[in-house]
């Protein structure tokens, strides 16, 4: 599981924006309500994060078959428009939610064509703080998604 800006040409990209996502990507997109409040600075990032987590609980309940299908993918690059991936729902999803079901976050891809040679994937994996000895979440597939 990787994250990247929307303009990546990676073949495994999944747009998870409210603005342009397809049917599957929309189940992971924040609502216009919280997105607009955050953009207008009516709420801070911590509040946005908590509201997004709540929305994903509801999304999981309403779309659990799609969630499980998504989790079966070998490789996915979650994309959106945010320039700061550390303050973005793509990273909340990749770091905080999906690992509870066995997905492993490997970092933010920075090159536009991130899956053409594999080099950026290796570099970004090293930069993400992961190591060869990283393990999948011990509660993989168990307990609450949140």
Secondary structure, DSSP 8 states (H G I E B T S, - for coil): -EEEETT---TTEEE--TTT--HHHHTTS--HHHHHHHHTTSS-HHHHHHHHHHHHHHHHHHSHHHHHHHHT-S--EEEES-S-GGGSHHHHIIIIIGGGGT-----B--STTTTSSSHHHHHHHHHTT--TT----TTTT-S---
